[in-house]
Amino acid sequence: MSEPSGTDTETSARGNAFVQSLERGLAVIRAFDAEHSELTLSDVARSTGLTRAAARRFLHTLVELGYMRTDGRLFALRPRILELGYAYLSSMGLPEVAQPHLENLVSKVHESSSVSVLDGEDVVYVARVPTKRIMTVSIAVGTRFPAYATSMGRVLLAAQSDEWLDAYFERAELHALTRYTTVERQLLRTMLEHIRTTGWALVDQELEVGLRSIAAPIHDPAGEVIAAVNVSAHASRGSGEDIRNELLPHLLGAAEAIEHDLRGSRR
């Protein structure tokens, strides 16, 4: 991960209200993920760019607060860390509203369904109802994927302004995740324009070989796109056209039902 800002100039540029110690504490938490569930003090210092002394203070503070555990050498997150994410999810209201509609959708199409939001250059899963596992990567609430390579990500990118997309394509690192992944910026822009017109996106084995996914936007009561909902299916289910014909009507119905309940929940 990137090294936390540490110079006086960078801190000054962010303003006097910026709390650098909080930034560094969050960097320590983000050093842990599915591939790095247990880390030593040296590992954390190396990953975050902190000194060993600073990393030690942050780690032991998190242990004392109950967000981490340690055996004296290795550190790991504890379940209490989920409180930080649940606070955001609860404030949204979206996961609770969407969950029963995802369950209903999955019962009809017998494929996994998820809801995600855009966070920077990634989509983050905020609700999910799985069926059989069709990906080599395990997906759960909190999982992140690059937006450009996912159906939900493209729906969410298509909802952004042209100015926002200009900045996105300047900074985004577009890597081919499979031999099918589209990484040409102009072609992606053309795809996003098409999605704006159709109102849905289909991604064919661009995130993982053998996986097809179709997504639609979820609008808030003001008409703004706040999230996306998808259905994922194994390529053996049929062609992209088959997936669209079989799954899209049910998907659009679920998106509309979620939007209807969101309007009701905010009256």
N, C-alpha and C positions, 0 to 999 in steps of 0.2 A: 504494500500500500504506500501511498505517497507520504513523505515526511512532513510532520506538522510544521507550520510556520514558526520560526523561532527568532527572527530578527526584529530589532526595534522598529526598523522601517516598515516591515510588513504589518506589525501590530498597529503602528500609527496609522497606516493606510486603512486599516479596518475600523478605526475609530476608537475612542477612549472607552466605549462601553463594551468592547470585545473582551471576553474572558478567556485568555489563552490556556489557563489551567483546565478549564472545562473542555476545550478542544482536545487537549492532550489526554484527558481522562476518557473521552469518547473514542479516541484513537486506540487506546489500550483495549477497550471493549471490542472494537471492530477488528482487532488483530486475530480474534478467535472466530473460526468458522467450521464448516463441516470437515474440511481437510486439515484443520489445525485446532482440534478440540482441546488439546492439552499442550501448553507451552511452558518453557522454562523462563526465568527472568531474562536470560540472555536473548532468547527467541523474541520476547516482547520488545526489548530494547532495540533489537535489530529491525524488527518489522515496523516499529513506529518512529524510529529515528531519535528516540529519547535516550538520555544517559541511563546507565544501569541504576544510579541512585534515584533518578526521577521515576523510572519504571517501577522500582521497588516500592516507592511511596504510594503510587497509584494502585498497584496490585494489592498491597496490604490494606489500603483503605477500602477497596472493593470487597476484600475478604471480610473485614470487620463489619461492613454494611450488609453482608449476606448475599452479595451478587456473585461472588466467586468462592471457590474452595481451593485448598492447597494441601499437599502432603509434605510440604517442606521443600520440594524441588519443582514439581509440576503444578501449574495453575490451570483451572478450568472454570467455565461459567456454571452457575447454579440456576435452577429453574426460576428463581426470583427475578432474574434479568428480564424475563418475559413481561414483567409488569411495565417496563418502559415501552415496549411495543404495544401492549394491550391498551395503554392509556390513549395512544393515537387511534387505534382501531375503534375503541369505544366512543371517542369523540366524533368519529366519522358517522357511525350508525349504519354504514353501508354493509359491513359483513353480516350483521344480524338480519338486516332486511333481505340481503341476497341469498343467504344460506338455504332457506326452504325452497326458493325458486331453483337453485342449483340442484337440490335433491330431486325436485320434480322433473327437471330437465333430464337428469341422468337416468331416472326411472323410465323415461320415454325412449331415449336414444341409446342407452346402455354403453355410454362412453363417458370419460372423465370430463368435468367442467370446472372452470375456475374464474375468479374475478381478480383483476389486478389494477394497480394505479401506476402512473408514471412518476418516477423519482429520478430526476436528472436524466441520465442516458439509459436507465434501466427500467424494466417493469418489475414491480414488487407484488407478489401474490398476497391478497388480503382475505380471500375465502376460497375454499376448494372442496369438491366432492369427488374423490377418485373412484375408479372401478378397478379393473385389472391394471397392473403396472405395465406400461408400454414404452417407458423411457428408461435408459440406463441410469439417468440421474434422478434421485429421489426429489419429489416436489412436495412442499408443504407451505403453509402460511409463512411469509417472510422470505421465501426463495426469490432470487433475483436472476433475470436474464437480460441480455442486451436487447433493447427495444427494436432495433432494426431487423432482427432475425426472428421475431415472433409475430403472430397474428394480432395479439392484443397490443403489442408495442406499436405496430404499424397503425392500428386504429387510433391509438392515443397520439402518435406523432402527426397523423393526418388532421387531428383536431387543433393543432397548434398554428399560430400565425406564420406567415412566410418569413417574417423577421426572426422569429424564434427558431425556425428550421434552418435559416442561414447560419445562425450561431451554432446550432447543434451540429450541422455537417462540417463546420470548421474545426470543431473540437473532438468530435466522435472518432474513435479508432474502430474502423470497420474491418473485422477479420472474418475470413471464411470459416465457419464452424463445421460445414460439410461441403462436399463438392457442389451442392446446389445453392449455397448461400449467395444472395445478391449483395455485393459490396460496392458496386459502382454508384457513386453519389447521384448522378443525374438520373440513372434508371430508378433508383429508390424514390427520388422526387416525383418522377412520373407515376410510379406506383401509388404514392401518397395522394396525388391529384385524383387518380382513379378511385381510390378508397373514399375520398371526400364526396365523390359523385354517387357511388354505389351504396355507401353506408356500411360496408363490411369488408373484411380482409381474409384471404386464404393464404396460408404459408405451407408450401409443399416440401417437406424434408429439409428445410433450411436451418432449423435448429438442431435436429438430429435425424439421421437417416432412418427411414421407416415411420416417421411421425408426420401426420398432416393435422393442421389445426385451422379452425375458422373462428373468427371473432367479430363482435359487434360492439358499438359504443353504448355506454350507459350515461344518460343525461341527468343533470340535477333539475329541480323545478324551474330554474331560470333558463334551461336549455343548453347549459354548458356541459361539455363532455368531461366527466369526472373519473370515469373508470371504463374498463372494457370487460366483457364476458366472453368466454370461449368454450369450444368443445374440441377435444383432441381425440384423434383416432389413428389406429395403425394403418399404414398404407395398404395393407392387405384387404381392408374393408372395401376399397374401390378407388377409382381415379379421383382426381380433384373435382371433376364435374359431378361424380357420384356423391362425394362428400357434401358438395354445395346443395345438390338437389335433395338429399336425404336429411341433412342436419340444419341447414340454414333456416328453414321456416320455424323449427322448434327453438333455435337459438334466438331469433328475432322476437319470438313470443316471450321467451324468458326475459330478455332485455326490457321489453315493454312492461312486463309484470313488475320487474324490479323498480323501474321508473315510477310506475303507478303507486307502489307502496312507499317509495321515497317521498313522493308528493304528500301522501297521507301522513307520514311520520313527522313532517315538518310544518304541519298546520298549527 
